C-alpha cells in the first residue's frame, strides 16, 4: 500500500458515511435515526459531530429516501437486497465515492445509533494512516473494538464486492481480518464515545450521558 504524505491527506480525500441501513429490530421497529434524543433526532446528533470532520457526508439507508428529506446529504442504498449488513453499506459508500468524488482516497464510516462520536475521530484515523500505514482502521474504546466505525480505502472496493456479493461475507471482522488492521482507541472519562442506542432502555442512558457532557 502506498501511504499518502500526511500533509496531502485532508477532508477532500475522504467521504463520510452514516450507516443507517439496519432494521432496528430491538427498538420495536422504530427507525433509530429518527428517535428523539434531547428533542433532536438521533441522526442529527451524529451528523452534527461528523460533518465538520469531512468534506462530504452521505447517508446509507434503504427504503424510501424521502424520509431523509430534512437532511441535505445524498441517500445511498445498499447494493444488495434484504439488508445485507454494514459491509454492504460500506461498499455502497465506496462505490459512491469512486463515482462522485474519484479523488477520494478513503471512506470513514460511523453508525447512525452512536450519537457521541469523538470530534477528532477522522483526525486520529489520518494520524495513524500517516504514522503506521495500515490497510484498514477500526475504532475502539476501553479495549473493545467497534467494527462499523472505521476507515476504508477506496481502492479495496472490488475486493470488498467479491467478499460481500460472491462469498456472502456479512460480519465486518471476517473481512477486516484479511488485512493489516490498526485499532485507534478513544476513551472518555464521562462514558463510552461509541455508546449506541440499541434498545429503549439505552435511550435513558444516552439522555444521561448527553446531560453530563459526553
N, C-alpha and C positions, 0 to 999 in steps of 0.2 A: 504493500500500500504506500502511495506517495502522500506524505502528510504535508498540507499547505503550510507555508510560513505563518506564524502566529499573527503577524500584523496584516496578513492578507485575508484572514477569516473574519467576517463581520456579519451583521444581521441580514445583508442581502444574499449571503451564501446559504441561508437557512430558511426552510419553510417549517412553520409550526403547525401541528395538527392536534386538535382536541378530539379524542376518541369518544364519541357519543353514540356508538352503534349497538350498544348492548340492549338486552331485553328487560332489564330492571325487574327480574323475577322476584327478588327478595324485597321489593318495595311495592308489592301488591299490584304490579303492572303500571304504576305511575312512573312516567319517564323522569329519571333523576335530574336531567338537565334543567327541568322546569320546576323542581321542588324549591320552595322558598326557604332561604336561609337568611335570617335578619332582613326580611322584607325584600330580598332580591333573589332571582332565580340562581340556582347553583351554578349554572353555566356562566352567568355574568361574573360571579366571583372568580371563576377560573380565567376568564378572558381578561379581566382587569389586571390580574397578576402576570398573565402570559404575554399578552400582546405588546407590552413595552419592550420585551426581550428579543423580538424578531421582527423582521420587516413584513412578512406575510404569514397570516394565520388562516387555516381552513378548518372546517368542522366536518369530521367523518360521521355521517349519520345515514340511516336507511329509512325508507318510507317517504312520506310526503315532505319535501324540503320546505314547503311554505310555513310550516310551524316554526321555522327559524327566521322568519321574515323580519323580526325585530333586530337581527344581528347582521351587520354589514360584512359578512365573511362568506366565501364560497362554501357550498354544501356539497360534499363528495361522498357518494355511496360506495359500499364495498363492491369489489369486482366479482364477488361470488354471492350466490343466493343463500338464504337460510341462516343468516347471522353466523358467519364463519369464525368469529372471534377477533381479537385485537390485531393479530398478524394481517388479517385481510384489510383492516383499517390502515395499518402501516403501509401495506402495498398500495392501497388507493392513494395515499399521500405521496408516496414515491413516484407513482405514475403522474400524478398531478404536477408535482414539482418538475419532473423531466419535460412535461409538455408545456407548462405555462411559465416556468422560470428555469430554463435549461442551464443557466449558470449556477444554479443552486448545487451545493456540494452535499448538504445534509438535510434530513428531516429530523425534527425533535418532536416527540410525541408525549402528550400528557393525557390524563384521564378526566372526563367531564364530571366525575363524582369526587374529585380531590380538590377542595376549594382553598387549600392553604399552601399553594406552590411557593417555593423559595423565589425571592426576587432575583437571585443570582444563579438560577438553575442553568440557563444557557451559557452564561459566562463561565461557570465552573466546568461545564462539559467541554467547552472550547479550550480551556486551560489544559485539561487532561489530554485532549487531542494533540495539542501542541507539544506537551511535555513527554507523553508516552507513546503516542501514535497507535492507539488501539483501533481495531476494526469496528467495534461497537461499544457503546457505553450504556450502562443501566444505572439508574439512581438507587440509592439505598438510604436507610435511616435506622439507627440503633441496631446495626448488624443485619437488618432484614432487607432483601432486595425488593425492588418494585419494577418488575419486568416491563410494564407498559409505559413507564416514564424513561425514555431513552433517546439516544442519538443514533441515526441510521444513515449510512452513506447511500446516496442516490445510485451509485454505480453497482450496488448489490441488488437492485430491484429485480433483475431477471432471475437471479439465484433464489430470491425470496418467492418469486412467482412459481418457479418449479417446485419449491418445497410446499407451498400452500395449495396450488392448483393440482399438480401432478401427484404429489406424495401425501397430500392430505394432512400436513403438519398444522396443528392448531395451537399448541402450547408455545408461548414465546420462548421459554428457556430450552425447549427441544431444538429450536433453530439457533439461538444465540450461542449455544454450547459449541457449535462448529467453528466459531471464530475467536479471535483474540478479543476478549471482553474485559473491559475495565468497569469497576464499580466506583461511583462517586458518592461519598457519604454526606448526607445533610442531616444535622441534628438541631434541635431547638429546645431550650430549657422549658418552654411552655408546653410543648406537645409535639407529636409527630407531624412534620410538614406535609407528609403524604397520607395523612388520615383520610380515609374515603368513606363516604356515606353509602353503605350497602343496605342497611335495614332502618326501619322507622326509628328505633331507639338510638341509632347513630346520629340522627339529626339533633337530638337533645345534646349529645356530647359536642357536636360541631358548633351549636349555639354557644356552649360554654367556652370552648376554645377560642371562638371568634371574639367573645366578650373579654377574654383575657389578653387578647392582642396577638394571637398566633398569625 
